[in-house]
Amino acid sequence: MASDNSFILRGGRIIDPANQRDEITDLTVVNGVIADPAEWSGDKISDLPVLDVSGLTVCPGLIDMHVHLREPGCLEAEDIRSGTMAAARGGFTTIVAMPNTDPPLDSISGMDDFRHRCRTKAAVRVLTCPSLSVKQQGKELTDIPALKEAGAAALSEDGRTLADNRLMREAMLNARNCGLVILDHCEDSNLAADGALHAGEIAARLGVAGKPRSSEDVIVARDIALAADTGCRVHIQHVSSAFSAALVRWAKDRSLPVSAEVTPHHLLLTEEAVPKLGGNGKMNPPLREERDRRALLDGLADDSIDAIATDHAPHTWETKNKPLAEAANGVIGLETALAVCLTELHRRQNFSLLQILAKFTSGPRNVLGLERGGALTPGSPADITLIDPQQHWTIDAESMVSKARNTPFAGMQCQGMVKTVFLGGIKVYSSRQPL
């Protein structure tokens, strides 16, 4: 018998990259699950509510594999409720929460506490990603098998890099044996030093220390070598350098267990935007040069880069409104990622909707090895995002659902808006009904 989370989406353009579907047809949801048309048709669905979605794009709920929710810890910048509401508004139904909370997510008790918080507060599905090292101090590995048994979706030292090569190799061996992917922040702290921006013309002009590309490149190269040695799946987070992108392509050409993501801000912006953006132009890794940006676009086009992830990093006004050398790193992106990518990549760079949506759905699904989410396969949970690809709107930082306002895209005119989001067939966001 059908329940309240049963309905028919009629006349929409279904784009489902995991199944290579791009067609105008109906989609039936029964009891929160994508229905098989061979089993659910005719009289069996005659009583289901019909929602007219003609003119809209119907795609799997988006997946963001790089999100900072700040809880526990800096609740004035973000919390689980505000962050997941922002995710829903941006079209995401599944997010991976990074472990650099306060205290860091590094134990079973910490995971249990975090998941309890999510059960009572989260608007979307939140996957846990504990840290590689105890307290993220880079000295002692966490109990990776126990964390896997407790339900870890991945592992990450996000925001930091395990500098000890032997320890990183041991972490990879443990992760491989447990079937976990490592989400890898690549930065040599000695080379990065106290750099605030990319070590280029803008940093020199502004008189601030810069981070060279090599601070990223040498760790990407190291961890590709360790992935080849151990067989561990390694996912390079927020690639920003042309050489790092080339290293990832090299690894993929040799069928090494390496994947990568890029952020919307690294796809759209360069160091030239920093003087205007101020603190909202400071992130880690930094915005680099045009040739780096073009290399990232090339990586998207040839699929050597698997996913677009926001690295949603909320901060208070006080921590961002400082001189660049002192301002906090990071920008928010959950509510704007899809829109800015549709506007820039689809409208101006001629990426197809199928290509773009793959980077937000099947790409992260494959990297994480998820069994649910990221596809509209019959039998899958009805995690669905409805998009109006024609609607024009302007990004307004003050109207964000997130507690934070540190977006680099304030004032950008976009084409393409998330209209409705379903999680397991339950509506968790509608642009007509504020959360």
C-alpha positions in Angstrom: 0.0 0.0 0.0 1.3 3.5 -0.9 2.1 6.0 1.8 2.3 9.7 2.0 5.7 9.7 0.4 4.3 8.3 -2.8 3.7 10.4 -5.9 4.3 10.8 -9.6 6.5 13.5 -11.0 5.0 14.1 -14.4 6.7 15.6 -17.5 10.1 16.6 -16.1 13.4 16.2 -17.8 15.0 13.3 -16.0 18.8 13.5 -15.9 20.4 10.6 -14.1 24.1 10.4 -14.8 24.6 7.0 -13.0 22.2 5.4 -15.5 23.1 7.7 -18.4 19.5 8.9 -18.6 18.5 12.2 -20.2 14.8 12.1 -21.2 11.5 13.7 -20.6 9.3 11.2 -18.8 7.5 10.5 -15.6 9.1 9.3 -12.4 7.1 7.3 -9.9 7.9 7.2 -6.1 6.2 4.6 -3.9 6.8 4.5 -0.2 9.8 6.7 -0.5 11.5 4.5 -3.1 12.0 5.0 -6.8 9.5 2.7 -8.4 10.2 0.2 -11.2 7.9 1.1 -14.1 7.5 -2.6 -14.9 5.9 -3.2 -11.5 4.2 0.1 -10.9 1.9 1.3 -13.7 -1.7 1.5 -14.8 -4.3 0.9 -12.0 -1.5 0.3 -9.4 -0.6 4.0 -9.5 -3.9 5.5 -10.5 -4.5 6.9 -7.0 -1.1 8.4 -6.5 -0.8 12.2 -6.4 0.5 13.7 -9.6 3.0 16.6 -9.4 3.4 18.5 -12.7 7.1 19.2 -13.1 7.1 20.0 -16.8 9.9 22.5 -17.6 12.0 21.3 -14.6 15.0 19.1 -14.5 14.6 16.0 -12.2 17.9 14.6 -11.0 19.2 12.6 -8.1 19.7 14.5 -4.8 23.1 16.1 -4.9 26.0 14.8 -2.8 28.6 17.1 -1.3 31.6 15.1 0.0 33.3 18.1 1.7 31.3 20.1 4.3 32.2 21.8 7.6 29.3 21.9 9.9 31.2 23.4 12.9 29.3 21.3 15.4 30.5 20.6 18.0 32.6 23.7 18.4 32.1 27.0 16.6 28.3 27.2 16.7 28.2 30.9 16.1 29.5 30.2 12.5 27.3 27.2 11.8 25.6 24.2 13.3 24.1 20.9 12.1 20.6 22.4 11.7 21.6 25.5 9.8 24.3 23.7 7.7 22.0 20.9 6.6 19.2 23.4 5.8 21.6 25.3 3.6 22.5 21.9 2.0 18.8 21.2 1.3 18.4 24.7 -0.2 21.3 24.0 -2.5 19.8 20.7 -3.7 22.0 18.4 -1.6 20.4 15.3 0.1 23.7 13.8 1.3 26.7 15.5 2.7 30.0 14.3 4.3 30.9 16.2 7.4 34.6 16.9 8.0 36.2 15.9 11.3 37.9 19.2 12.2 35.4 20.1 14.8 36.1 21.0 18.4 36.9 18.4 19.7 37.9 16.6 16.5 35.8 13.6 15.4 38.3 10.9 16.2 36.6 8.2 18.2 33.5 6.0 18.4 32.1 8.0 21.3 32.6 11.2 19.2 30.9 9.6 16.2 28.0 8.4 18.4 27.5 11.9 19.8 27.7 13.5 16.4 25.2 11.1 14.9 22.8 11.6 17.8 23.0 15.4 17.1 22.3 14.7 13.4 19.3 12.5 14.1 17.6 15.3 16.0 18.7 18.3 13.9 19.8 17.4 10.3 17.5 18.2 7.4 19.5 15.9 5.0 21.5 12.7 5.3 24.9 13.3 7.0 27.7 10.9 6.6 30.5 10.7 9.3 34.1 11.0 8.3 36.4 10.7 11.3 40.0 11.8 11.4 43.1 9.8 10.5 45.0 10.8 13.6 44.1 11.2 17.3 43.0 14.8 17.9 44.3 15.6 14.4 47.8 16.0 15.8 49.5 13.8 13.2 51.2 11.6 15.8 49.1 8.6 16.4 46.5 6.9 14.1 42.9 6.6 15.2 41.4 3.1 15.5 40.5 2.8 11.9 38.9 -0.7 12.0 36.8 0.3 15.0 35.7 3.5 13.3 34.8 1.5 10.1 32.7 -0.9 12.3 31.0 2.1 13.9 29.9 3.3 10.5 32.5 5.7 9.2 31.9 6.6 5.5 35.4 7.8 4.9 38.5 9.1 6.7 40.2 12.5 6.5 42.7 14.7 8.2 40.9 17.6 6.5 42.6 20.9 6.9 45.8 19.2 7.8 48.2 16.7 6.2 49.9 13.7 7.8 53.5 14.9 7.4 55.0 11.6 8.5 55.4 9.5 5.4 55.5 6.2 7.4 52.4 7.1 9.3 50.5 8.0 6.2 51.5 4.7 4.6 50.3 2.9 7.7 47.0 4.8 7.6 46.5 3.8 4.0 47.1 0.2 4.7 44.6 0.2 7.5 42.1 2.1 5.3 42.5 -0.3 2.4 42.0 -3.3 4.7 38.8 -1.7 6.0 37.5 -0.7 2.5 37.6 3.0 3.3 38.6 5.9 1.1 40.9 8.6 2.4 39.7 12.2 1.6 43.1 13.8 1.3 44.0 17.4 2.2 47.4 17.9 0.4 49.7 20.6 1.8 53.3 20.6 2.9 53.2 22.9 5.9 56.9 23.8 5.5 56.4 25.0 1.9 53.1 26.7 2.7 54.6 28.3 5.8 52.5 31.4 6.7 51.2 32.1 3.2 47.8 33.8 3.0 47.4 33.8 -0.8 48.9 32.0 -3.9 52.6 32.9 -4.2 52.1 35.1 -7.3 51.6 38.6 -8.5 48.7 39.5 -6.2 50.4 38.4 -3.0 53.5 40.3 -4.0 51.4 43.5 -4.8 49.5 43.3 -1.5 52.6 42.6 0.5 51.5 39.3 2.0 53.2 35.9 2.1 52.3 33.4 -0.5 51.8 29.6 -0.8 53.5 28.1 -3.9 51.8 25.5 -6.0 54.5 23.1 -4.9 53.1 23.0 -1.3 50.1 21.1 -2.8 51.9 19.3 -5.6 54.5 17.5 -3.5 51.9 15.9 -1.2 49.7 15.0 -4.1 52.7 13.2 -5.7 53.6 11.6 -2.4 50.1 10.3 -1.8 49.7 9.0 -5.4 52.9 7.1 -4.9 51.6 5.7 -1.5 48.3 4.8 -3.1 50.1 2.8 -5.8 52.2 1.1 -3.1 49.3 0.2 -0.8 46.3 -0.1 -3.0 44.4 2.3 -0.8 41.7 4.5 -2.4 42.9 8.1 -2.1 40.7 11.1 -3.0 42.5 14.4 -3.5 40.5 17.2 -2.0 40.1 20.7 -3.5 42.6 20.4 -6.3 43.8 23.9 -7.2 47.1 23.5 -9.1 47.5 22.7 -12.8 50.4 20.3 -11.9 48.3 18.5 -9.3 45.5 18.1 -11.8 48.1 16.6 -14.2 49.3 14.3 -11.5 45.8 13.0 -10.9 45.3 12.5 -14.7 48.6 10.6 -14.8 47.5 8.3 -11.9 44.1 7.6 -13.5 45.7 6.8 -16.9 47.6 4.1 -15.0 44.4 2.8 -13.2 45.7 3.8 -9.8 43.1 4.0 -7.0 43.1 7.9 -7.1 40.2 10.3 -7.5 39.8 14.1 -7.1 37.4 16.9 -6.5 37.4 20.6 -7.3 35.5 23.5 -5.8 33.2 26.0 -7.5 35.4 28.9 -6.3 38.6 27.4 -7.8 36.6 26.7 -11.1 35.3 30.3 -11.4 37.8 32.6 -9.7 41.5 33.3 -9.7 43.9 35.3 -7.5 42.8 38.4 -9.4 39.5 38.4 -7.5 41.2 38.7 -4.1 41.7 42.5 -3.8 38.0 43.0 -4.4 36.8 40.1 -2.2 39.2 40.7 0.7 38.8 38.0 3.4 36.1 36.3 1.3 38.9 35.7 -1.3 41.1 33.8 1.2 40.8 30.0 1.3 43.1 27.0 1.5 44.3 26.0 -1.0 44.3 29.6 -2.3 42.9 30.9 -5.6 45.6 30.5 -8.1 46.2 31.8 -11.7 44.2 31.5 -14.9 46.2 28.6 -16.2 45.4 26.6 -13.1 41.7 27.4 -13.5 41.8 26.3 -17.1 43.5 23.1 -16.1 40.8 22.3 -13.6 38.1 22.9 -16.3 40.1 20.5 -18.5 40.0 17.9 -15.7 36.3 18.2 -15.4 35.9 17.8 -19.2 38.0 14.7 -19.5 36.7 13.2 -16.2 40.1 13.0 -14.5 38.3 15.1 -11.8 35.5 13.1 -10.4 33.4 15.5 -8.3 32.6 19.1 -7.5 32.6 19.6 -3.8 31.9 22.9 -1.9 34.4 22.7 1.0 31.6 24.7 2.7 33.6 26.5 5.4 31.5 28.9 7.4 33.1 31.7 9.5 31.8 34.6 11.5 32.1 38.2 10.2 34.7 38.9 12.8 37.1 36.2 11.8 36.8 37.1 8.1 36.9 40.9 8.4 40.6 41.1 9.1 43.8 41.8 7.2 44.4 38.9 4.7 47.3 37.6 6.7 45.0 37.2 9.8 41.6 36.3 8.2 40.3 32.8 8.5 40.5 30.5 5.5 37.4 29.3 3.6 34.1 30.3 2.0 30.6 28.9 2.2 29.1 27.2 -0.9 26.2 24.8 -0.2 23.5 27.3 -1.3 25.4 28.5 -4.4 27.4 25.6 -5.8 25.0 24.2 -8.3 23.7 27.6 -9.5 27.2 29.1 -10.1 28.2 25.9 -11.9 25.1 25.9 -14.1 25.6 29.5 -14.9 29.3 29.4 -15.7 30.0 25.9 -16.8 26.7 25.1 -18.6 25.8 28.5 -20.0 29.2 29.9 -20.8 31.6 26.9 -21.0 29.3 24.5 -22.9 29.4 21.7 -20.4 26.2 19.6 -20.7 23.7 19.3 -17.8 24.6 15.6 -17.7 28.3 16.4 -17.3 27.7 18.9 -14.5 25.2 16.9 -12.6 27.4 13.8 -12.8 30.0 15.7 -10.7 27.4 16.4 -8.0 25.8 12.9 -8.0 27.3 9.8 -9.6 30.9 11.1 -9.2 30.8 11.4 -5.4 28.6 8.3 -5.1 31.3 6.3 -6.9 34.2 7.8 -4.9 32.5 7.0 -1.6 31.2 3.6 -2.7 27.7 4.5 -1.7 24.9 2.0 -2.1 22.1 4.6 -1.8 21.8 8.1 -3.1 23.2 9.7 -6.2 21.0 7.7 -8.7 17.4 7.3 -9.7 17.7 3.5 -10.1 14.5 1.6 -9.2 14.6 0.5 -5.6 16.8 3.4 -4.6 15.7 5.9 -1.9 13.7 8.8 -3.6 16.4 11.4 -3.0 15.4 13.8 -5.7 16.2 17.4 -6.6 14.0 19.5 -8.9 15.7 22.4 -10.8 14.4 25.2 -12.9 17.2 25.6 -15.4 15.8 28.8 -16.7 15.1 30.8 -13.6 17.3 33.9 -13.1 18.2 35.0 -9.6 20.9 37.0 -7.8 23.0 35.6 -4.9 22.2 37.6 -1.8 24.5 36.8 1.1 22.1 38.3 3.6 19.3 35.9 2.6 21.5 32.8 3.2 20.0 29.9 5.3 23.6 29.3 6.6 24.5 31.3 9.6 27.6 32.5 7.8 27.8 35.1 5.0 31.4 34.5 3.7 30.5 33.8 0.1 32.8 35.0 -2.8 29.7 35.1 -5.1 27.6 37.7 -3.5 25.8 39.7 -6.2 26.4 37.1 -8.9 23.5 36.8 -11.3 22.7 33.1 -11.9 20.5 31.1 -14.2 19.3 27.9 -12.6 17.5 27.5 -9.3 16.7 24.5 -7.0 13.0 24.4 -6.6 12.2 21.3 -4.5 14.2 18.6 -2.7 12.9 15.2 -1.5 14.8 13.0 0.9 13.4 9.4 0.8 10.3 10.9 -0.8 9.7 13.4 1.9 9.9 17.1 0.9 12.7 18.8 2.8 12.9 22.0 0.8 10.7 24.0 -1.4 11.6 27.5 -2.8 7.9 28.4 -2.3 7.9 27.3 1.4 10.8 28.7 3.5 12.5 26.2 5.8 
